[in-house]
Amino acid sequence: MSENITVEKLAKELFLSRPYLSRRFKEETGESLTDFILKEKTEEAKRLLRYSGKSLTAIGNYLGFSSQSHFARVFKKYAKV
């Protein structure tokens, strides 16, 4: 969770093309791989906020977000805040 996880990196690790992996994931789950990754990171952020005592800045950095504004937008979208 603490790394910058991208569809490209996952595809490379699985020896698949990015479009193929994205398409198959959407077919199997009904959601995009990017949405899945960001939802999982949001869930981890919620856990860390509840139990770790870390600041929002520290959590955003730990989860690999490029900026605090990006982290805030993603969190609001997926945490239903």
Secondary structure, 3 states (H helix, E strand, C coil): CCCCCCHHHHHHHCCCCHHHHHHHHHHHHCCCHHHHHHHHHHHHHHHHHHHCCCCHHHHHHHCCCCCHHHHHHHHHHHCCC
